[in-house]
């Protein structure tokens, strides 16, 4: 798994909070099974209990573990 430092984690946290507030479309980059995966959608919420986020795309609602997120980028 790529190593994230404290600055990277802070940037992900800030982008996550801003994206949830703006309800804008984002690209989420995750690391799973030794490769990067990309998801596009609108982040709905973050759960500290399940340590995950939910996002919605054209096929419905999905959940991603927070510890797999490598970056979040707003789409415009």
Secondary structure, 3 states (H helix, E strand, C coil): CCCCCHHHHHHHHHHHHHHHHHCCEEEEEEEECCEEEEEEEEEEEEECCCCEEEEEECCEEEEEEHHHEEEEEECC
